[in-house]
Amino acid sequence: MVYQSLRATSPKPKDGADVRSVHFLSFPTMRSEYFDPVIERQVQRLKAVIELGRIIRDRKTLPIKVPLKELVLFHHDPEYLEDVKSLESYVTAELNVVNVRYTSDEAEVGIKYKASADWPTLGKKLRKDIGKVRSALPNLGSEECKDFVTKGKMDVNGVELVAGDLIVTRYVDEANADEYESATDNDVIVLLDIRRHADLESMALLRVLTSRVNKLRKEAGLKTADQVDIFYEYDEGQQDALAGAVSGHEEYLVEKVGGVPMNISQLSEGKEILQKETRAKDAEDLGAGERFVLSLAKRS
């Protein structure tokens, strides 16, 4: 299918090869004119941001299924920010975030600077003065480290250091550690809002519900116009997460699935069940709120 879709926009081979199937063709040679350094740069930066976001999720034990409100992307270079912004839909999809904010404002993000050194290498250069630098380096402030990056030199405890002597890295102040978690690859800095938002999780659960109802309708052989009642059940002792998610979203559900799902306890005796899910709630990859079983009943 992929090959047949590409045929319409691909030039015909000059050797007259049979193009009806990809299996009739020789392995193609690389064509440098198809390489686009801008696209390659954009994708590399996109990958870096997504990987950092996943690191944060793993660190805070936040599965991808848990929707998060915001990702903040910090970089001094506007081109970097524009590159990622051009592919923002991939960021929101891969990291399951609602909003992406781009900034080069250090104060807004809480960027700080710190310095470290490759002590064996620096020791060979400074010899007896290495002790002065070693004792003073931990006391350097963020602004001093930032000035070193800008000016390329610094006096540390009476010893002049120049560019290359110190390793200066950026980090994020932990003042809002209960709200945002950060990660960096020493180039871009990513901050992720790690707070769980009930409204976002409710909508995510309703999207799962909608998908499963539509799948069950298809299994039952129902047509779009066929109206049915939808019931769900959890195992005894499990929290009824759907009840809270459904409340306030009745119009959305009527539009999406043709009705408001009800707890199985509301199923009247003698009502005909048209289709019932298999024990999907036992699947390991389901969140606790998703471990319900759906049933479709004939609407009287």
N, C-alpha and C positions, 0 to 999 in steps of 0.2 A: 504493500500500500504506500509506503514512504517513497519508494522508487517511482511508482507510477505518478505520484503527485509531483515529483521533481521533474519528470520528463517534459512537462509543458513549458518550463522555463529554462531548460538546459539546451545548450547548442547541440546540433547533430554532430556525431563524430565524423571527422574528415576521412577516416578509412572505410566508411560505409558499413560499420558493424551493425548487426541486428540489435535494435534497441527495445524489442518487445519485452524483454525480461532482463533484469540485472545479471542473471546467471549466464547470459550470452556474451557479456562484456568482460574485457580484460581489466585488471586492477588499474585504476587511473593513476596517472603521474601527477605529482604535486604542481599546482599552478600558483605561483607567487602573487599573481595579480588579484587573487581572491583573498589574500590576507589583508586585514585592516588593523593597523596598530592601535587605532583609537578604540575599536571594539574590544580588542584584546586587553587593553589597559582598563577599560570600564569593567569588564568581566572579572579581571583579577582583583580589582578593588571591591567589587560586589562580593566575591568569595571571601575576602578578608573580613568584611563586615559581618557576613552571615556566620562565619566560623567563630568570631568573637562573641556574637550573640548566643550561639549554642554553648560556648564555654560558660557564659554567665548562667544560662538555664541549668546546665549540669551542676554547676557549683551551688546553686540555690535549690536544687531538686524541683525544678519547674518543668514538667513535661511539655512538649510542643503543643499538646492538646489544650493546655491552659492558656486562654487568650490574655495578652498583656496590653496595657493601654498605650505605652509610648516607648520608642527608642530614640535616643539622642545621639547624633553623630557629630563629633568634633574633629575639625582639621583646619590648619591654617590656610591651606591651599583651596581657593574657591573651585578650581577645576576638579579636585578630588570630590568635593561635595556634589558638584553638578554631575559627575560621572555616576555616582551612586544614585542620585535623584532620578536620572534618566532610566534607571532600572528598579525604581522603588517598589513596583508591584511584586518583584521577586523577593525583596526584603520582607515585606509584610506577609507574604504567603509562607516563606520558609521559616520565619521566626514567629508567626502568628501574633503580630502586633497590629494595632489599629492605626497608629499615627507614627510618622518618622519626622523628627525635627533636626534641622541642619544648622550648625553654628560654628563660627570662628571666634566667638567671644569667650576668652579664658575665664573671665569673672562669672559669666553666666553658668558655666559648667563647674567652676571650682578647681581649675587647673593649677597644680603646684609643680615645682621643679625640685629635683634632688640630684646630688652628684655622687658618683662612686669612681673607683679607679681600678685599673689592672695593676695591682701592687707589684708583682715581679718585674713588669716592664718599666713602671714608673720608678721603681727602686734603683734600677740600673742607671737611670738618668740622674736622679737626685742624690743618690748615695746617702751621705750622712744626714741630709735634710729630709729624708723620707719620713722620719719620726715626727717632725713638725707638722707635716701635711696630714699624716695619719691621725694625729690627735685632734687637729682642727677641723677636718672634713665633716665629721658628723654634726658639727655646730653651724654649718653654712645654712643660711636661710634660702627660701625659695627665690626671692628677688635677686640675691647674689648669684645663684646658679643660672637664673635667666639672663642676667647681665653678662655672664661668662659666655653664654651661647651667642649673644649679640656682639660683644666686643672681641671675643676670641682670646681674652687673657684675664688673669685674676691674681691678686696677691693673697696667698693663704699662709697666715702665720709667718709673714716675712719671706716667703718663697714665691717667686713668680711662676705661675703656670700658664701655659698657652694651649691653644686649640689642639686637641689630640691627647692631652695629658689626663683629662677627666672625661668620664662618661656621664652625660647629663640626660636624664629621662624625665618625662612628664608623667604625672599621676593625678588622680582626682581626690580632692579632699573628702574624707569620710563623714562629713557633717550630716549628710542625709542618707547614711548607710541603710536605714530601715526603709527607705523609699526607692533608692536607686543603687544598683550595683554596676561597677565599671570593669572594663577589660581593655587592654591595649596590646598592639604588636610593635610598640615603639614607633609607630607611624600615625595611625588613626586611633582615636579613643571612642569607644562605644559605651553608652550608659543605657541601662534597661530599667524601666519602672517595674520593680519586682513585686509590687503590691497586687493582691488578688482583688478583682472587682466583681462583685456579685452580678451586676447587670450584664457584663461581658460574658461571664460564665453561663448565665441563663440563656442568652442568645445563642451561644455555641451549642448548648444542649438542645435548644429548639431546632437548630440546623441539622443536628444528628437525628432528632426525631422525625423531621420532615423527610430526610433522605430514606430513613427506614420505612416510614409509612408508604412512600411512593414505591419502594422496592416490593413491599408486601402486596400492594395493590396490583402490581405487575404479575407477581406470582399467582395471585388469585384470578387473573384474567379479567380484571375489571376495566371498564372503559372510563374515559374522563368524566362522563356525565353520571356514572353510577355513584350514588350516595350511600355511604356506610358510616356506622358509628365506630369510633376508635377507642379501644381499651388498652390499658397497660397494667402490669403487675410487677412488683418487686418481691424478692424473697422475704419471708418473715424476719423482722428485725432490721431490715435495711431501711434507710431514710428515703422517704418519697421526695426526691429532688425535683421531679417533674411538676409536682403540684405548685411549688413556688415559681418555677420557670413559666408555667402556663398562665398563672395569674397576671393579668394586665396585658397579655399578648393574645387574647382571644380572637380579635379581628385578624391579626397576622396569620393565625393558624387556620382560620376559616378560609382565608385566601389561598394559603399554601397547600393544605391537605383536605379542605372541605368540611372541617369540623374541629371541635375542641376535644382532645383526648380526655378520657375519664378513667378513674381508678377502677380496677376490675371488680371492686366491691359494689359498684353501681350497675353491674350487669344483671338485668332482670332474668328471672328463671324462664327457660324456654326460648330465649333469644337465640337465633341461629348464628353460629360462628362460621364465617366464610373462609377465613384463613388465619393461621396462628404462626408466629415466628418460632423457629427452633430455639434452643436454649442459648441465644446469643449473649445473654448476660454472664455466661460462664467464660467468655473469651477473655484472655489475659490482657489484651490491649485496650479493653474498655475501661473508662473511668468509672468510679463508683456510681455516679449519677446516671450513667448510660446502661447500667446492668438491669434493664427491665425487659420484659417480654411483651410484644404487641399482639393484639388480636383485632381482627376486623369482623364486625357483626352486621347482619342485614338490618338496615334502618326501616323501622315499621312506620 
